Amino acid sequence: MYLLTIREGLHTRHIGPYATTRQAADHLDLLLPHCGERVHWQIHELESPSRPLIGSGVLQESASVAA
C-alpha cells in the first residue's frame, strides 16, 4: 500500500492509500494542476508492523519506568 503526500507551503495533505505506485502517480497527475509552482510531493510505501506492539519489550520497558 502506498500513500501520497503533497506539501504546499505550510499545508501538508496525505492522500490514499493506493494499491500501486501507478495509482498514486495517476491521482497526482490530476491534483498537480490545482497546486502552486512550489509544491513538493512524495509517494511513501506503507509498512506492515513486523510484530505486534502489545507485549513487546518497548511497551514493557516504558511500563516499568512509569511504575
Backbone torsions as a table, in degrees:
resi	resn	phi	psi	omega
1	MET	NA	147.8	-175.8
2	TYR	-131.3	151.8	-179.1
3	LEU	-126.5	133.5	178.0
4	LEU	-97.0	126.1	177.8
5	THR	-115.0	125.1	178.7
6	ILE	-119.6	123.6	-179.8
7	ARG	-117.5	123.5	179.3
8	GLU	-134.2	105.7	-175.3
9	GLY	65.2	-125.4	179.9
10	LEU	-92.2	-0.5	-177.7
11	HIS	-98.8	130.5	176.5
12	THR	-123.2	129.5	177.4
13	ARG	-118.4	134.8	175.8
14	HIS	-111.5	121.6	-174.5
15	ILE	-125.3	136.2	178.4
16	GLY	139.5	-165.1	10.9
17	PRO	-83.7	159.9	176.5
18	TYR	-120.7	148.1	-179.7
19	ALA	-74.8	-31.6	-177.9
20	THR	-135.0	160.7	175.6
21	THR	-67.0	-28.6	179.1
22	ARG	-63.9	-41.5	177.9
23	GLN	-63.5	-42.3	178.6
24	ALA	-63.9	-41.9	179.8
25	ALA	-66.3	-39.2	177.6
26	ASP	-63.5	-41.6	178.0
27	HIS	-68.1	-37.2	176.6
28	LEU	-60.0	-41.4	177.9
29	ASP	-59.4	-33.4	177.8
30	LEU	-74.9	-32.1	-175.1
31	LEU	-85.7	-32.0	-174.2
32	LEU	-58.4	-37.2	178.4
33	PRO	-61.9	-19.8	-179.9
34	HIS	-93.1	0.2	-178.2
35	CYS	-103.0	164.1	178.0
36	GLY	-75.6	-179.8	-177.7
37	GLU	-70.0	-29.8	-173.5
38	ARG	-101.8	35.6	179.7
39	VAL	-78.6	143.1	175.4
40	HIS	-118.2	139.9	179.9
41	TRP	-140.3	158.6	179.4
42	GLN	-156.5	144.1	174.6
43	ILE	-107.3	118.8	-177.1
44	HIS	-104.2	142.1	171.7
45	GLU	-88.2	126.2	177.3
46	LEU	-78.1	135.7	-178.2
47	GLU	-101.9	143.1	172.6
48	SER	-87.0	140.8	177.2
49	PRO	-64.2	138.0	-178.5
50	SER	-75.2	-22.1	177.5
51	ARG	-154.4	155.3	179.8
52	PRO	-67.7	147.0	-179.7
53	LEU	-75.2	-29.4	-179.3
54	ILE	-67.0	126.6	179.7
55	GLY	84.8	2.7	178.7
56	SER	-77.1	161.4	179.7
57	GLY	-62.0	-29.1	-179.3
58	VAL	-65.5	-46.9	-180.0
59	LEU	-68.9	-38.4	-179.9
60	GLN	-65.7	-39.9	-179.4
61	GLU	-66.2	-43.4	-179.8
62	SER	-69.6	-28.8	177.1
63	ALA	-68.9	-38.0	-179.4
64	SER	-73.4	-29.7	176.5
65	VAL	-70.6	-36.5	-179.4
66	ALA	-72.9	-24.5	-175.7
67	ALA	-76.5	NA	NA
